[in-house]
Amino acid sequence: MFCIRSLGQLWYNTSYHTAIGTTLFKVVYGREAPDLLRFEEGSTANFELETMLKERDAILAELKEQLVVAQARMKNNADKHRRELDFTVGDMVFLKLKPYRQHSVAKRLYQKLAARYYGPFEVLDRIGAVAYQLKLPAGSKIHSVFHVSQLKPVLGIGHQVSALPTHFTEEKDLLVEPREVMETRYDNDGHLEALVCWTNLEDHERSWVRVSELLRQFPHLSLEDKLRCTGY
């Protein structure tokens, strides 16, 4: 009888491990693991080996079938929470944008913030099946076409207008840089951190950042006065 435990061991030993940067199989044998070949009828004269290989292929086929069923179930559950939105020209919508700059320390700091809604803005045109062009304020630096998932219909009247920030780039990123360092401290690992206020963000959004990362991202930042008092 083919032992399914051996398949689990094979999977573990041939899976990529981030801690070592490779697979355990390659560490032990110095080469990549061989492909797991399917059994071909008549490829061996050994009856027991033939039986074991057939059992192995049957188990693999069943596992693949169960994975397909699981994927379909997850997709069905996800679809239950999706909304099919459809807008027409002239509709008013809110625009959802995330307030952080990509490829910077700010992304790590602010990617957990909830997306903000701006507007409302008027729908000018439908672009394809899932995108719309909005009437943005004059001078806006971002492209005016957005995916439907970024839009929310305006219901009722008397909504407070949330102006679109003027510091968004064409990539819909909000430019933020250190505005002021309030204080410093050491974290549990002994790394020096600075409490930073950011440009174009409110004071309550200030955050603790490792000084080494801060200076790497913003090498021209002057922290001498704050760092001197901590002995950094």
RAFEN-V568076 format. One line per field, one symbol per residue. psi: psi as a letter, one per 30 degrees, with the letter a starting at -180 (. if undefined). A space follows every 10 residues. Layout:
psi = ???
This chain:
psi = kkkfeeeeee eefgkkjfef galeeeeefg llklkjklkk kgfkfjeeee eeeeeeeeee eeeeeeeeee eeeeeeeeff gkkjkkllkf lklkkkkkil klhlfeeeeg ffkkkkklal lkkelkjafg lkkljlkkfk flkgkkkffg kkkkkalgkk kjkkkfgklf ghkkkklkek jelllkafgg kklkjkkkkg llefgllkkk eeeefeeifg kjgeeefeff g.
